[in-house]
Amino acid sequence: MASRQITVQTTIGSPVERVWEGFTTPDHIARWNFASDDWCCPSAEADLRVGGSYKARMEAKDGSFGFDFEAVYEELNLHKALTLAMADGRRARTIFVPLDGKTKVTTTFDAEAENPVEMQRDGWQAILENFRAYMER
C-alpha cells in the first residue's frame, strides 16, 4: 500500500544559492530545524552527496523529549532538488525554484502512520516557515 504524500511550501526572500546553502549546511540547519520556540536542534550533520547521511537532533528545550531525524541523500541536484530516504523507508523531496531574487521551496514527504496527517503537515510547515524566517533575518 502506497503511503499518502503531504506537501508544504513557502517563498523565501533570498536567492536560490543562499537558500540552498541554508538548507544543506549543518551550522545553518541547527539554527532553524524545529517547529516551535520550545524546541531546538542542538546538532546537525549533512554528508552532502548521494548516499551520504543526514542527521538532525531535535529536542524539547525543557529536556522532556528528543529524537534523531536520520536519512540518506538519494538525490542531489545543486540549487534545484534533493531527496532524503528516511530510516523507516519514507521519502522527502524538496525542490527549490528561483523567482526574481526569491526562492519557492516545496517539500513533499510520505506521511507516517502514527500521527494524523494534519499534525504532520502542520509540523513540517512550521519547520519550513522557521527556515524562511531564519533565511530572511
N, CA, C and O atoms as a printed pandas DataFrame, in Angstrom:
     atom_number atom_name residue_name chain_id  residue_number  x_coord  y_coord  z_coord
0              1         N          MET        A               1    0.840   -1.185    0.000
1              2        CA          MET        A               1    0.000    0.000    0.000
2              3         C          MET        A               1    0.878    1.239    0.000
3              4         O          MET        A               1    1.735    1.388    0.872
4              5         N          ALA        A               2    0.683    2.120   -0.951
5              6        CA          ALA        A               2    1.465    3.342   -1.052
6              7         C          ALA        A               2    1.049    4.297    0.057
7              8         O          ALA        A               2   -0.128    4.403    0.402
8              9         N          SER        A               3    2.045    4.991    0.610
9             10        CA          SER        A               3    1.716    5.932    1.672
10            11         C          SER        A               3    1.212    7.245    1.080
11            12         O          SER        A               3    1.487    7.577   -0.073
12            13         N          ARG        A               4    0.486    7.959    1.883
13            14        CA          ARG        A               4   -0.035    9.255    1.475
14            15         C          ARG        A               4    1.088   10.283    1.491
15            16         O          ARG        A               4    1.938   10.271    2.382
16            17         N          GLN        A               5    1.089   11.164    0.511
17            18        CA          GLN        A               5    2.095   12.217    0.450
18            19         C          GLN        A               5    1.497   13.533    0.909
19            20         O          GLN        A               5    0.327   13.829    0.668
20            21         N          ILE        A               6    2.334   14.315    1.576
21            22        CA          ILE        A               6    1.963   15.621    2.089
22            23         C          ILE        A               6    2.921   16.635    1.492
23            24         O          ILE        A               6    4.119   16.372    1.385
24            25         N          THR        A               7    2.398   17.802    1.097
25            26        CA          THR        A               7    3.233   18.856    0.522
26            27         C          THR        A               7    3.118   20.119    1.358
27            28         O          THR        A               7    2.024   20.536    1.739
28            29         N          VAL        A               8    4.274   20.723    1.636
29            30        CA          VAL        A               8    4.350   22.019    2.305
30            31         C          VAL        A               8    5.232   22.920    1.461
31            32         O          VAL        A               8    6.124   22.442    0.760
32            33         N          GLN        A               9    4.986   24.233    1.525
33            34        CA          GLN        A               9    5.819   25.139    0.730
34            35         C          GLN        A               9    5.825   26.537    1.317
35            36         O          GLN        A               9    4.946   26.917    2.090
36            37         N          THR        A              10    6.844   27.292    0.926
37            38        CA          THR        A              10    6.956   28.689    1.310
38            39         C          THR        A              10    7.804   29.398    0.264
39            40         O          THR        A              10    8.495   28.754   -0.525
40            41         N          THR        A              11    7.751   30.715    0.261
41            42        CA          THR        A              11    8.604   31.511   -0.608
42            43         C          THR        A              11    9.507   32.363    0.272
43            44         O          THR        A              11    9.044   33.063    1.172
44            45         N          ILE        A              12   10.797   32.289   -0.005
45            46        CA          ILE        A              12   11.818   32.944    0.808
46            47         C          ILE        A              12   12.417   34.104    0.032
47            48         O          ILE        A              12   12.745   33.965   -1.147
48            49         N          GLY        A              13   12.559   35.230    0.681
49            50        CA          GLY        A              13   13.086   36.432    0.037
50            51         C          GLY        A              13   14.596   36.435   -0.081
51            52         O          GLY        A              13   15.249   37.400    0.316
52            53         N          SER        A              14   15.154   35.376   -0.616
53            54        CA          SER        A              14   16.597   35.236   -0.837
54            55         C          SER        A              14   16.823   34.443   -2.116
55            56         O          SER        A              14   15.978   33.636   -2.503
56            57         N          PRO        A              15   17.961   34.666   -2.777
57            58        CA          PRO        A              15   18.264   33.905   -3.994
58            59         C          PRO        A              15   18.485   32.421   -3.706
59            60         O          PRO        A              15   18.855   32.041   -2.595
60            61         N          VAL        A              16   18.255   31.601   -4.709
61            62        CA          VAL        A              16   18.277   30.148   -4.558
62            63         C          VAL        A              16   19.621   29.632   -4.038
63            64         O          VAL        A              16   19.641   28.674   -3.265
64            65         N          GLU        A              17   20.725   30.228   -4.432
65            66        CA          GLU        A              17   22.035   29.756   -3.976
66            67         C          GLU        A              17   22.158   29.897   -2.451
67            68         O          GLU        A              17   22.669   29.004   -1.776
68            69         N          ARG        A              18   21.691   31.007   -1.934
69            70        CA          ARG        A              18   21.743   31.258   -0.482
70            71         C          ARG        A              18   20.764   30.341    0.259
71            72         O          ARG        A              18   21.081   29.830    1.332
72            73         N          VAL        A              19   19.586   30.137   -0.310
73            74        CA          VAL        A              19   18.589   29.258    0.305
74            75         C          VAL        A              19   19.115   27.822    0.347
75            76         O          VAL        A              19   18.980   27.140    1.363
76            77         N          TRP        A              20   19.707   27.368   -0.743
77            78        CA          TRP        A              20   20.285   26.019   -0.788
78            79         C          TRP        A              20   21.327   25.858    0.314
79            80         O          TRP        A              20   21.322   24.860    1.034
80            81         N          GLU        A              21   22.210   26.827    0.445
81            82        CA          GLU        A              21   23.252   26.763    1.474
82            83         C          GLU        A              21   22.627   26.679    2.869
83            84         O          GLU        A              21   23.063   25.879    3.697
84            85         N          GLY        A              22   21.618   27.493    3.128
85            86        CA          GLY        A              22   20.958   27.477    4.425
86            87         C          GLY        A              22   20.247   26.167    4.719
87            88         O          GLY        A              22   20.145   25.755    5.874
88            89         N          PHE        A              23   19.757   25.515    3.675
89            90        CA          PHE        A              23   19.002   24.271    3.827
90            91         C          PHE        A              23   19.903   23.051    3.979
91            92         O          PHE        A              23   19.476   22.029    4.515
92            93         N          THR        A              24   21.156   23.150    3.509
93            94        CA          THR        A              24   22.011   21.963    3.444
94            95         C          THR        A              24   23.262   22.022    4.322
95            96         O          THR        A              24   23.983   21.027    4.411
96            97         N          THR        A              25   23.539   23.139    4.966
97            98        CA          THR        A              25   24.744   23.285    5.773
98            99         C          THR        A              25   24.426   23.056    7.255
99           100         O          THR        A              25   23.548   23.727    7.798
100          101         N          PRO        A              26   25.119   22.127    7.919
101          102        CA          PRO        A              26   24.795   21.785    9.303
102          103         C          PRO        A              26   24.717   22.975   10.262
103          104         O          PRO        A              26   23.813   23.026   11.096
104          105         N          ASP        A              27   25.640   23.926   10.161
105          106        CA          ASP        A              27   25.593   25.092   11.057
106          107         C          ASP        A              27   24.300   25.876   10.896
107          108         O          ASP        A              27   23.747   26.376   11.875
108          109         N          HIS        A              28   23.823   25.982    9.674
109          110        CA          HIS        A              28   22.547   26.664    9.434
110          111         C          HIS        A              28   21.373   25.801    9.900
111          112         O          HIS        A              28   20.470   26.294   10.576
112          113         N          ILE        A              29   21.384   24.514    9.539
113          114        CA          ILE        A              29   20.280   23.606    9.884
114          115         C          ILE        A              29   19.987   23.658   11.386
115          116         O          ILE        A              29   18.824   23.688   11.791
116          117         N          ALA        A              30   21.030   23.668   12.206
117          118        CA          ALA        A              30   20.857   23.677   13.659
118          119         C          ALA        A              30   20.183   24.956   14.155
119          120         O          ALA        A              30   19.710   24.995   15.291
120          121         N          ARG        A              31   20.131   25.983   13.343
121          122        CA          ARG        A              31   19.534   27.258   13.764
122          123         C          ARG        A              31   18.067   27.404   13.382
123          124         O          ARG        A              31   17.393   28.308   13.876
124          125         N          TRP        A              32   17.556   26.532   12.510
125          126        CA          TRP        A              32   16.160   26.685   12.074
126          127         C          TRP        A              32   15.332   25.403   12.127
127          128         O          TRP        A              32   14.111   25.477   11.993
128          129         N          ASN        A              33   15.931   24.250   12.314
129          130        CA          ASN        A              33   15.235   22.973   12.148
130          131         C          ASN        A              33   14.438   22.546   13.386
131          132         O          ASN        A              33   14.762   21.554   14.039
132          133         N          PHE        A              34   13.392   23.317   13.690
133          134        CA          PHE        A              34   12.461   22.980   14.767
134          135         C          PHE        A              34   11.167   23.725   14.491
135          136         O          PHE        A              34   11.159   24.751   13.812
136          137         N          ALA        A              35   10.071   23.194   15.027
137          138        CA          ALA        A              35    8.742   23.705   14.679
138          139         C          ALA        A              35    8.253   24.838   15.574
139          140         O          ALA        A              35    7.378   25.605   15.172
140          141         N          SER        A              36    8.806   24.957   16.787
141          142        CA          SER        A              36    8.331   25.998   17.700
142          143         C          SER        A              36    9.466   26.443   18.615
143          144         O          SER        A              36   10.503   25.787   18.709
144          145         N          ASP        A              37    9.248   27.563   19.283
145          146        CA          ASP        A              37   10.291   28.143   20.126
146          147         C          ASP        A              37   10.647   27.299   21.347
147          148         O          ASP        A              37   11.682   27.531   21.971
148          149         N          ASP        A              38    9.813   26.327   21.697
149          150        CA          ASP        A              38   10.137   25.478   22.843
150          151         C          ASP        A              38   10.936   24.233   22.436
151          152         O          ASP        A              38   11.183   23.350   23.258
152          153         N          TRP        A              39   11.332   24.174   21.174
153          154        CA          TRP        A              39   12.176   23.106   20.662
154          155         C          TRP        A              39   13.479   23.698   20.136
155          156         O          TRP        A              39   13.583   24.901   19.898
156          157         N          CYS        A              40   14.471   22.825   19.962
157          158        CA          CYS        A              40   15.748   23.260   19.392
158          159         C          CYS        A              40   16.354   22.103   18.595
159          160         O          CYS        A              40   15.898   20.962   18.670
160          161         N          CYS        A              41   17.381   22.433   17.843
161          162        CA          CYS        A              41   18.142   21.444   17.076
162          163         C          CYS        A              41   19.602   21.610   17.501
163          164         O          CYS        A              41   20.348   22.357   16.867
164          165         N          PRO        A              42   20.013   20.920   18.568
165          166        CA          PRO        A              42   21.359   21.135   19.090
166          167         C          PRO        A              42   22.489   20.694   18.170
167          168         O          PRO        A              42   23.621   21.157   18.307
168          169         N          SER        A              43   22.184   19.795   17.226
169          170        CA          SER        A              43   23.243   19.370   16.301
170          171         C          SER        A              43   22.643   18.884   14.990
171          172         O          SER        A              43   21.508   18.412   14.933
172          173         N          ALA        A              44   23.439   19.014   13.948
173          174        CA          ALA        A              44   23.036   18.533   12.620
174          175         C          ALA        A              44   24.284   18.071   11.878
175          176         O          ALA        A              44   25.373   18.616   12.056
176          177         N          GLU        A              45   24.098   17.063   11.051
177          178        CA          GLU        A              45   25.173   16.543   10.201
178          179         C          GLU        A              45   24.609   16.364    8.799
179          180         O          GLU        A              45   23.470   15.929    8.631
180          181         N          ALA        A              46   25.409   16.701    7.798
181          182        CA          ALA        A              46   24.961   16.543    6.416
182          183         C          ALA        A              46   26.160   16.205    5.536
183          184         O          ALA        A              46   26.993   17.065    5.252
184          185         N          ASP        A              47   26.240   14.950    5.109
185          186        CA          ASP        A              47   27.262   14.493    4.171
186          187         C          ASP        A              47   26.632   14.642    2.788
187          188         O          ASP        A              47   26.029   13.707    2.262
188          189         N          LEU        A              48   26.781   15.824    2.216
189          190        CA          LEU        A              48   26.035   16.251    1.034
190          191         C          LEU        A              48   26.545   15.578   -0.245
191          192         O          LEU        A              48   27.269   16.170   -1.045
192          193         N          ARG        A              49   26.138   14.321   -0.399
193          194        CA          ARG        A              49   26.436   13.542   -1.601
194          195         C          ARG        A              49   25.408   12.426   -1.665
195          196         O          ARG        A              49   24.862   12.027   -0.636
196          197         N          VAL        A              50   25.137   11.923   -2.852
197          198        CA          VAL        A              50   24.228   10.786   -2.974
198          199         C          VAL        A              50   24.817    9.628   -2.170
199          200         O          VAL        A              50   25.974    9.257   -2.365
200          201         N          GLY        A              51   24.024    9.065   -1.276
201          202        CA          GLY        A              51   24.480    8.014   -0.379
202          203         C          GLY        A              51   24.994    8.542    0.946
203          204         O          GLY        A              51   25.244    7.766    1.869
204          205         N          GLY        A              52   25.156    9.866    1.052
205          206        CA          GLY        A              52   25.630   10.478    2.289
206          207         C          GLY        A              52   24.520   10.556    3.323
207          208         O          GLY        A              52   23.336   10.551    2.986
208          209         N          SER        A              53   24.915   10.627    4.577
209          210        CA          SER        A              53   23.928   10.630    5.652
210          211         C          SER        A              53   23.551   12.047    6.076
211          212         O          SER        A              53   24.332   12.991    5.956
212          213         N          TYR        A              54   22.323   12.152    6.577
213          214        CA          TYR        A              54   21.773   13.375    7.155
214          215         C          TYR        A              54   21.279   13.013    8.549
215          216         O          TYR        A              54   20.629   11.985    8.737
216          217         N          LYS        A              55   21.587   13.857    9.519
217          218        CA          LYS        A              55   21.105   13.617   10.879
218          219         C          LYS        A              55   20.891   14.962   11.560
219          220         O          LYS        A              55   21.762   15.833   11.538
220          221         N          ALA        A              56   19.730   15.114   12.159
221          222        CA          ALA        A              56   19.433   16.311   12.942
222          223         C          ALA        A              56   18.849   15.875   14.273
223          224         O          ALA        A              56   17.877   15.121   14.315
224          225         N          ARG        A              57   19.436   16.345   15.349
225          226        CA          ARG        A              57   18.930   16.068   16.693
226          227         C          ARG        A              57   17.885   17.128   17.025
227          228         O          ARG        A              57   18.167   18.324   16.956
228          229         N          MET        A              58   16.701   16.697   17.378
229          230        CA          MET        A              58   15.634   17.627   17.734
230          231         C          MET        A              58   15.245   17.344   19.179
231          232         O          MET        A              58   15.027   16.194   19.561
232          233         N          GLU        A              59   15.159   18.420   19.990
233          234        CA          GLU        A              59   14.866   18.260   21.414
234          235         C          GLU        A              59   13.949   19.360   21.916
235          236         O          GLU        A              59   14.006   20.500   21.455
236          237         N          ALA        A              60   13.102   18.995   22.869
237          238        CA          ALA        A              60   12.346   20.000   23.608
238          239         C          ALA        A              60   13.348   20.733   24.499
239          240         O          ALA        A              60   14.212   20.102   25.107
240          241         N          LYS        A              61   13.239   22.047   24.581
241          242        CA          LYS        A              61   14.196   22.819   25.372
242          243         C          LYS        A              61   14.151   22.460   26.856
243          244         O          LYS        A              61   15.149   22.626   27.558
244          245         N          ASP        A              62   13.012   21.972   27.343
245          246        CA          ASP        A              62   12.913   21.591   28.754
246          247         C          ASP        A              62   13.474   20.190   29.020
247          248         O          ASP        A              62   13.429   19.711   30.153
248          249         N          GLY        A              63   13.998   19.536   27.986
249          250        CA          GLY        A              63   14.616   18.226   28.136
250          251         C          GLY        A              63   13.644   17.066   28.250
251          252         O          GLY        A              63   14.055   15.937   28.518
252          253         N          SER        A              64   12.358   17.328   28.048
253          254        CA          SER        A              64   11.349   16.277   28.243
254          255         C          SER        A              64   11.302   15.251   27.114
255          256         O          SER        A              64   10.804   14.143   27.317
256          257         N          PHE        A              65   11.803   15.591   25.942
257          258        CA          PHE        A              65   11.726   14.677   24.803
258          259         C          PHE        A              65   12.757   15.081   23.767
259          260         O          PHE        A              65   13.110   16.255   23.657
260          261         N          GLY        A              66   13.239   14.112   23.010
261          262        CA          GLY        A              66   14.163   14.382   21.928
262          263         C          GLY        A              66   14.262   13.178   21.011
263          264         O          GLY        A              66   13.948   12.055   21.406
264          265         N          PHE        A              67   14.698   13.418   19.795
265          266        CA          PHE        A              67   14.871   12.316   18.851
266          267         C          PHE        A              67   15.847   12.740   17.760
267          268         O          PHE        A              67   16.083   13.928   17.538
268          269         N          ASP        A              68   16.404   11.745   17.088
269          270        CA          ASP        A              68   17.276   11.979   15.944
270          271         C          ASP        A              68   16.483   11.722   14.677
271          272         O          ASP        A              68   15.895   10.653   14.511
272          273         N          PHE        A              69   16.468   12.700   13.786
273          274        CA          PHE        A              69   15.876   12.529   12.463
274          275         C          PHE        A              69   17.035   12.127   11.557
275          276         O          PHE        A              69   17.952   12.915   11.325
276          277         N          GLU        A              70   16.989   10.898   11.045
277          278        CA          GLU        A              70   18.093   10.391   10.234
278          279         C          GLU        A              70   17.603    9.967    8.862
279          280         O          GLU        A              70   16.504    9.434    8.714
280          281         N          ALA        A              71   18.439   10.212    7.862
281          282        CA          ALA        A              71   18.093    9.874    6.483
282          283         C          ALA        A              71   19.381    9.767    5.662
283          284         O          ALA        A              71   20.478   10.053    6.142
284          285         N          VAL        A              72   19.205    9.347    4.415
285          286        CA          VAL        A              72   20.308    9.253    3.453
286          287         C          VAL        A              72   19.897   10.048    2.222
287          288         O          VAL        A              72   18.755    9.961    1.770
288          289         N          TYR        A              73   20.831   10.821    1.686
289          290        CA          TYR        A              73   20.558   11.569    0.460
290          291         C          TYR        A              73   20.451   10.609   -0.718
291          292         O          TYR        A              73   21.398    9.880   -1.015
292          293         N          GLU        A              74   19.309   10.606   -1.386
293          294        CA          GLU        A              74   19.101    9.785   -2.582
294          295         C          GLU        A              74   19.276   10.591   -3.856
295          296         O          GLU        A              74   19.656   10.050   -4.894
296          297         N          GLU        A              75   18.999   11.881   -3.776
297          298        CA          GLU        A              75   19.096   12.768   -4.943
298          299         C          GLU        A              75   19.691   14.087   -4.481
299          300         O          GLU        A              75   19.326   14.615   -3.431
300          301         N          LEU        A              76   20.606   14.608   -5.274
301          302        CA          LEU        A              76   21.156   15.948   -5.060
302          303         C          LEU        A              76   21.324   16.590   -6.421
303          304         O          LEU        A              76   22.121   16.134   -7.241
304          305         N          ASN        A              77   20.578   17.639   -6.653
305          306        CA          ASN        A              77   20.648   18.394   -7.896
306          307         C          ASN        A              77   20.871   19.842   -7.476
307          308         O          ASN        A              77   19.914   20.553   -7.171
308          309         N          LEU        A              78   22.124   20.283   -7.457
309          310        CA          LEU        A              78   22.556   21.558   -6.889
310          311         C          LEU        A              78   21.601   22.702   -7.205
311          312         O          LEU        A              78   21.302   22.988   -8.364
312          313         N          HIS        A              79   21.130   23.350   -6.138
313          314        CA          HIS        A              79   20.234   24.508   -6.206
314          315         C          HIS        A              79   18.864   24.197   -6.792
315          316         O          HIS        A              79   18.077   25.112   -7.034
316          317         N          LYS        A              80   18.564   22.914   -7.023
317          318        CA          LYS        A              80   17.278   22.554   -7.642
318          319         C          LYS        A              80   16.451   21.600   -6.801
319          320         O          LYS        A              80   15.270   21.855   -6.566
320          321         N          ALA        A              81   17.051   20.493   -6.336
321          322        CA          ALA        A              81   16.254   19.487   -5.620
322          323         C          ALA        A              81   17.143   18.557   -4.822
323          324         O          ALA        A              81   18.316   18.358   -5.136
324          325         N          LEU        A              82   16.549   17.990   -3.772
325          326        CA          LEU        A              82   17.196   16.917   -3.030
326          327         C          LEU        A              82   16.123   15.988   -2.497
327          328         O          LEU        A              82   14.997   16.405   -2.223
328          329         N          THR        A              83   16.487   14.727   -2.355
329          330        CA          THR        A              83   15.586   13.725   -1.802
330          331         C          THR        A              83   16.297   13.007   -0.669
331          332         O          THR        A              83   17.442   12.575   -0.800
332          333         N          LEU        A              84   15.585   12.890    0.453
333          334        CA          LEU        A              84   16.068   12.146    1.602
334          335         C          LEU        A              84   15.263   10.861    1.750
335          336         O          LEU        A              84   14.034   10.877    1.676
336          337         N          ALA        A              85   15.959    9.756    1.959
337          338        CA          ALA        A              85   15.317    8.481    2.277
338          339         C          ALA        A              85   15.478    8.277    3.778
339          340         O          ALA        A              85   16.593    8.147    4.283
340          341         N          MET        A              86   14.355    8.251    4.481
341          342        CA          MET        A              86   14.381    8.109    5.933
342          343         C          MET        A              86   14.562    6.650    6.326
343          344         O          MET        A              86   14.324    5.746    5.526
344          345         N          ALA        A              87   14.983    6.435    7.558
345          346        CA          ALA        A              87   15.285    5.091    8.044
346          347         C          ALA        A              87   14.086    4.152    7.959
347          348         O          ALA        A              87   14.263    2.943    7.807
348          349         N          ASP        A              88   12.865    4.688    8.054
349          350        CA          ASP        A              88   11.665    3.840    8.013
350          351         C          ASP        A              88   11.148    3.600    6.592
351          352         O          ASP        A              88   10.074    3.028    6.413
352          353         N          GLY        A              89   11.912    4.039    5.575
353          354        CA          GLY        A              89   11.538    3.795    4.183
354          355         C          GLY        A              89   10.773    4.930    3.521
355          356         O          GLY        A              89   10.572    4.914    2.307
356          357         N          ARG        A              90   10.344    5.913    4.303
357          358        CA          ARG        A              90    9.648    7.052    3.706
358          359         C          ARG        A              90   10.656    7.972    3.017
359          360         O          ARG        A              90   11.858    7.895    3.269
360          361         N          ARG        A              91   10.148    8.837    2.149
361          362        CA          ARG        A              91   10.998    9.781    1.430
362          363         C          ARG        A              91   10.461   11.197    1.575
363          364         O          ARG        A              91    9.268   11.423    1.775
364          365         N          ALA        A              92   11.395   12.144    1.465
365          366        CA          ALA        A              92   11.038   13.564    1.452
366          367         C          ALA        A              92   11.844   14.216    0.337
367          368         O          ALA        A              92   13.072   14.131    0.318
368          369         N          ARG        A              93   11.154   14.862   -0.587
369          370        CA          ARG        A              93   11.817   15.549   -1.709
370          371         C          ARG        A              93   11.547   17.038   -1.599
371          372         O          ARG        A              93   10.398   17.459   -1.464
372          373         N          THR        A              94   12.605   17.833   -1.658
373          374        CA          THR        A              94   12.489   19.287   -1.589
374          375         C          THR        A              94   12.999   19.869   -2.889
375          376         O          THR        A              94   14.085   19.526   -3.356
376          377         N          ILE        A              95   12.197   20.763   -3.475
377          378        CA          ILE        A              95   12.615   21.447   -4.703
378          379         C          ILE        A              95   12.741   22.944   -4.421
379          380         O          ILE        A              95   12.033   23.498   -3.580
380          381         N          PHE        A              96   13.649   23.573   -5.139
381          382        CA          PHE        A              96   13.971   24.985   -4.986
382          383         C          PHE        A              96   13.775   25.657   -6.343
383          384         O          PHE        A              96   14.437   25.295   -7.316
384          385         N          VAL        A              97   12.871   26.630   -6.413
385          386        CA          VAL        A              97   12.566   27.296   -7.677
386          387         C          VAL        A              97   12.872   28.781   -7.540
387          388         O          VAL        A              97   12.254   29.458   -6.720
388          389         N          PRO        A              98   13.830   29.313   -8.340
389          390        CA          PRO        A              98   14.130   30.743   -8.281
390          391         C          PRO        A              98   12.976   31.573   -8.841
391          392         O          PRO        A              98   12.388   31.221   -9.864
392          393         N          LEU        A              99   12.656   32.680   -8.161
393          394        CA          LEU        A              99   11.572   33.577   -8.571
394          395         C          LEU        A              99   12.003   35.030   -8.388
395          396         O          LEU        A              99   11.727   35.621   -7.344
396          397         N          ASP        A             100   12.667   35.612   -9.371
397          398        CA          ASP        A             100   13.063   37.025   -9.313
398          399         C          ASP        A             100   13.732   37.404   -7.996
399          400         O          ASP        A             100   13.265   38.307   -7.301
400          401         N          GLY        A             101   14.814   36.726   -7.650
401          402        CA          GLY        A             101   15.551   37.032   -6.434
402          403         C          GLY        A             101   15.002   36.364   -5.187
403          404         O          GLY        A             101   15.615   36.451   -4.122
404          405         N          LYS        A             102   13.876   35.708   -5.295
405          406        CA          LYS        A             102   13.297   34.938   -4.198
406          407         C          LYS        A             102   13.402   33.465   -4.558
407          408         O          LYS        A             102   13.826   33.116   -5.659
408          409         N          THR        A             103   13.015   32.607   -3.628
409          410        CA          THR        A             103   13.050   31.167   -3.892
410          411         C          THR        A             103   11.807   30.506   -3.318
411          412         O          THR        A             103   11.492   30.668   -2.139
412          413         N          LYS        A             104   11.111   29.765   -4.158
413          414        CA          LYS        A             104    9.988   28.946   -3.697
414          415         C          LYS        A             104   10.549   27.589   -3.296
415          416         O          LYS        A             104   11.220   26.926   -4.087
416          417         N          VAL        A             105   10.267   27.180   -2.058
417          418        CA          VAL        A             105   10.746   25.908   -1.530
418          419         C          VAL        A             105    9.521   25.026   -1.276
419          420         O          VAL        A             105    8.603   25.412   -0.553
420          421         N          THR        A             106    9.524   23.849   -1.875
421          422        CA          THR        A             106    8.409   22.910   -1.727
422          423         C          THR        A             106    8.954   21.558   -1.298
423          424         O          THR        A             106    9.850   21.009   -1.940
424          425         N          THR        A             107    8.407   21.020   -0.207
425          426        CA          THR        A             107    8.777   19.688    0.257
426          427         C          THR        A             107    7.550   18.792    0.187
427          428         O          THR        A             107    6.480   19.138    0.688
428          429         N          THR        A             108    7.722   17.641   -0.440
429          430        CA          THR        A             108    6.682   16.616   -0.473
430          431         C          THR        A             108    7.254   15.387    0.224
431          432         O          THR        A             108    8.325   14.898   -0.135
432          433         N          PHE        A             109    6.527   14.894    1.224
433          434        CA          PHE        A             109    7.029   13.775    2.005
434          435         C          PHE        A             109    5.945   12.726    2.203
435          436         O          PHE        A             109    4.751   13.022    2.166
436          437         N          ASP        A             110    6.392   11.495    2.414
437          438        CA          ASP        A             110    5.488   10.393    2.712
438          439         C          ASP        A             110    5.038   10.517    4.163
439          440         O          ASP        A             110    5.857   10.647    5.073
440          441         N          ALA        A             111    3.740   10.474    4.362
441          442        CA          ALA        A             111    3.197   10.527    5.723
442          443         C          ALA        A             111    3.557    9.256    6.473
443          444         O          ALA        A             111    3.716    8.194    5.871
444          445         N          GLU        A             112    3.686    9.367    7.790
445          446        CA          GLU        A             112    3.870    8.188    8.617
446          447         C          GLU        A             112    2.517    7.801    9.201
447          448         O          GLU        A             112    1.565    8.580    9.145
448          449         N          ALA        A             113    2.433    6.610    9.754
449          450        CA          ALA        A             113    1.137    6.070   10.181
450          451         C          ALA        A             113    0.757    6.403   11.623
451          452         O          ALA        A             113   -0.394    6.202   12.012
452          453         N          GLU        A             114    1.692    6.906   12.422
453          454        CA          GLU        A             114    1.432    7.104   13.849
454          455         C          GLU        A             114    0.629    8.363   14.181
455          456         O          GLU        A             114   -0.153    8.362   15.132
456          457         N          ASN        A             115    0.811    9.416   13.424
457          458        CA          ASN        A             115    0.190   10.707   13.745
458          459         C          ASN        A             115   -0.760   11.147   12.639
459          460         O          ASN        A             115   -0.584   10.770   11.481
460          461         N          PRO        A             116   -1.771   11.948   12.993
461          462        CA          PRO        A             116   -2.708   12.442   11.977
462          463         C          PRO        A             116   -1.987   13.254   10.895
463          464         O          PRO        A             116   -1.007   13.949   11.166
464          465         N          VAL        A             117   -2.494   13.150    9.673
465          466        CA          VAL        A             117   -1.906   13.852    8.528
466          467         C          VAL        A             117   -1.825   15.359    8.805
467          468         O          VAL        A             117   -0.815   15.989    8.493
468          469         N          GLU        A             118   -2.870   15.933    9.380
469          470        CA          GLU        A             118   -2.890   17.380    9.643
470          471         C          GLU        A             118   -1.755   17.766   10.595
471          472         O          GLU        A             118   -1.115   18.802   10.410
472          473         N          MET        A             119   -1.506   16.942   11.606
473          474        CA          MET        A             119   -0.442   17.215   12.562
474          475         C          MET        A             119    0.923   17.168   11.873
475          476         O          MET        A             119    1.786   18.008   12.129
476          477         N          GLN        A             120    1.105   16.183   11.004
477          478        CA          GLN        A             120    2.367   16.080   10.270
478          479         C          GLN        A             120    2.560   17.279    9.351
479          480         O          GLN        A             120    3.638   17.871    9.309
480          481         N          ARG        A             121    1.497   17.639    8.607
481          482        CA          ARG        A             121    1.572   18.785    7.706
482          483         C          ARG        A             121    1.904   20.052    8.494
483          484         O          ARG        A             121    2.784   20.818    8.101
484          485         N          ASP        A             122    1.202   20.268    9.600
485          486        CA          ASP        A             122    1.431   21.471   10.403
486          487         C          ASP        A             122    2.856   21.521   10.944
487          488         O          ASP        A             122    3.476   22.585   10.955
488          489         N          GLY        A             123    3.380   20.386   11.391
489          490        CA          GLY        A             123    4.741   20.345   11.921
490          491         C          GLY        A             123    5.786   20.645   10.867
491          492         O          GLY        A             123    6.689   21.451   11.092
492          493         N          TRP        A             124    5.666   19.993    9.709
493          494        CA          TRP        A             124    6.634   20.233    8.633
494          495         C          TRP        A             124    6.498   21.651    8.094
495          496         O          TRP        A             124    7.499   22.278    7.747
496          497         N          GLN        A             125    5.271   22.167    8.019
497          498        CA          GLN        A             125    5.079   23.545    7.556
498          499         C          GLN        A             125    5.702   24.529    8.544
499          500         O          GLN        A             125    6.326   25.506    8.131
500          501         N          ALA        A             126    5.542   24.283    9.833
501          502        CA          ALA        A             126    6.127   25.165   10.849
502          503         C          ALA        A             126    7.652   25.180   10.745
503          504         O          ALA        A             126    8.272   26.236   10.877
504          505         N          ILE        A             127    8.254   24.022   10.512
505          506        CA          ILE        A             127    9.709   23.969   10.342
506          507         C          ILE        A             127   10.114   24.757    9.098
507          508         O          ILE        A             127   11.094   25.502    9.132
508          509         N          LEU        A             128    9.378   24.603    8.013
509          510        CA          LEU        A             128    9.691   25.325    6.780
510          511         C          LEU        A             128    9.528   26.836    6.976
511          512         O          LEU        A             128   10.325   27.615    6.453
512          513         N          GLU        A             129    8.516   27.251    7.717
513          514        CA          GLU        A             129    8.333   28.687    7.997
514          515         C          GLU        A             129    9.436   29.209    8.907
515          516         O          GLU        A             129    9.857   30.358    8.774
516          517         N          ASN        A             130    9.906   28.376    9.830
517          518        CA          ASN        A             130   11.033   28.758   10.672
518          519         C          ASN        A             130   12.288   28.933    9.810
519          520         O          ASN        A             130   13.087   29.840   10.046
520          521         N          PHE        A             131   12.455   28.061    8.812
521          522        CA          PHE        A             131   13.566   28.195    7.866
522          523         C          PHE        A             131   13.447   29.510    7.097
523          524         O          PHE        A             131   14.433   30.232    6.946
524          525         N          ARG        A             132   12.233   29.825    6.607
525          526        CA          ARG        A             132   12.033   31.078    5.882
526          527         C          ARG        A             132   12.399   32.270    6.758
527          528         O          ARG        A             132   13.119   33.165    6.316
528          529         N          ALA        A             133   11.912   32.287    7.989
529          530        CA          ALA        A             133   12.199   33.401    8.904
530          531         C          ALA        A             133   13.709   33.518    9.166
531          532         O          ALA        A             133   14.255   34.620    9.196
532          533         N          TYR        A             134   14.370   32.379    9.354
533          534        CA          TYR        A             134   15.824   32.375    9.574
534          535         C          TYR        A             134   16.541   32.963    8.365
535          536         O          TYR        A             134   17.431   33.800    8.521
536          537         N          MET        A             135   16.167   32.538    7.167
537          538        CA          MET        A             135   16.846   32.998    5.953
538          539         C          MET        A             135   16.572   34.479    5.667
539          540         O          MET        A             135   17.374   35.132    4.998
540          541         N          GLU        A             136   15.484   35.004    6.149
541          542        CA          GLU        A             136   15.140   36.406    5.871
542          543         C          GLU        A             136   15.639   37.362    6.958
543          544         O          GLU        A             136   15.434   38.571    6.847
544          545         N          ARG        A             137   16.289   36.847    8.005
545          546        CA          ARG        A             137   16.862   37.715    9.040
546          547         C          ARG        A             137   18.083   38.431    8.539
547          548         O          ARG        A             137   18.693   39.204    9.279
